[in-house]
Amino acid sequence: MRLCIPAKNNEGMESPVSAHFGSAAFFVIVDSETLGCEVIVNNNAHHTHGMCQPLAALQKEKFDGVVVGGIGAGALDKLRTAGKRVYMSERSTVKDTVAAYRKGELIEVAADMTCGRCH
């Protein structure tokens, strides 16, 4: 599976994971089988709350799922509508996040798990 993981910095598999999908500076797309990865700049990282365009920076990229530490309801809906699976993880690096996915330790994000519940 090709996973898209939001990251704070561009350090490949060692990139620290961003706590929130839409505000991440980068997205690291990782093939969970080969561990090959590519880094995409998120040109939409600075946006008004609720105005995240999660697929704008990723529109030309091929990935099956997203792993997040946090995500708003709007972004979750947009990703699901695009046929993407969305998983929750609190791992600190992309490498650790992918390892957790491979072990089956991640759960899919439900609507009641979005950041909108915090307001």
C-alpha positions in Angstrom: 0.0 0.0 0.0 1.2 3.5 -0.7 0.8 5.6 2.4 0.8 9.4 2.5 2.2 10.7 5.9 2.2 14.4 6.9 5.7 15.5 8.0 7.2 18.6 9.7 10.5 18.3 7.8 12.0 16.8 4.7 14.1 14.0 6.1 12.7 11.0 4.2 11.8 8.1 6.4 13.3 9.9 9.4 11.0 12.9 9.0 9.1 13.8 12.1 5.4 13.3 11.7 3.2 16.4 11.7 0.4 16.3 14.3 -2.2 17.6 11.8 -2.6 16.6 8.2 -3.6 19.8 6.5 -0.9 22.0 8.2 2.0 19.7 7.5 4.9 21.3 5.6 5.5 18.1 3.6 3.8 14.8 2.7 6.0 11.6 2.6 4.6 9.0 0.3 5.9 5.5 1.3 5.4 2.1 -0.4 4.7 0.0 2.7 6.2 -3.1 1.0 9.4 -1.7 -0.5 9.8 1.3 1.9 10.6 3.5 -1.1 9.6 7.1 -0.4 9.1 10.5 -2.0 8.6 13.8 -0.4 6.0 16.3 -1.6 5.8 20.0 -0.5 2.4 21.0 0.9 1.8 24.4 -0.7 -1.5 24.6 1.1 -0.1 24.3 4.6 -1.1 27.8 5.6 -4.9 28.0 5.4 -7.9 29.1 7.4 -9.2 26.4 9.8 -11.7 24.3 7.9 -10.4 25.4 4.5 -7.9 22.6 4.0 -7.5 21.3 0.5 -5.8 18.0 1.3 -5.8 16.7 -2.3 -4.5 20.0 -3.9 -0.8 19.3 -3.2 -1.3 15.6 -3.8 -3.5 15.6 -6.9 -0.9 14.1 -9.2 0.4 11.6 -6.6 -0.6 7.9 -6.4 -1.4 6.7 -2.9 -4.0 4.5 -1.2 -4.2 5.8 2.3 -3.2 8.6 4.7 -1.8 8.2 8.2 -2.5 11.2 10.4 -2.0 12.3 14.0 -5.0 14.6 13.6 -7.4 15.6 10.9 -10.4 17.8 10.5 -13.8 16.5 9.5 -13.7 18.3 6.1 -10.4 16.9 5.1 -11.5 13.4 6.3 -14.6 13.7 4.1 -12.6 14.8 1.1 -10.1 12.0 1.4 -12.8 9.4 1.9 -14.7 10.7 -1.1 -11.5 10.3 -3.2 -11.4 6.7 -2.1 -8.5 7.0 0.4 -8.3 5.1 3.6 -7.4 7.3 6.6 -5.5 5.8 9.6 -4.6 7.3 13.0 -1.1 7.2 14.5 0.8 9.0 17.1 4.3 7.6 16.1 7.0 10.2 16.0 8.7 9.4 12.6 7.5 8.3 9.2 9.6 5.1 9.6 7.9 4.2 12.9 4.5 5.0 11.4 5.0 2.7 8.5 6.3 0.0 10.8 3.1 0.3 12.9 1.0 0.0 9.7 2.9 -3.1 8.6 2.2 -4.7 12.1 -1.5 -3.9 11.8 -1.4 -1.5 14.8 -3.2 1.5 13.2 -6.9 2.0 13.3 -9.0 3.8 10.7 -10.2 7.3 11.6 -13.9 7.5 12.5 -15.9 10.8 12.2 -15.9 11.1 16.0 -12.1 11.1 16.0 -11.6 14.3 14.0 -10.2 17.6 15.3 -13.6 19.3 15.0 -14.6 17.4 18.1 -12.1 19.6 20.0 -13.9 22.9 19.5 
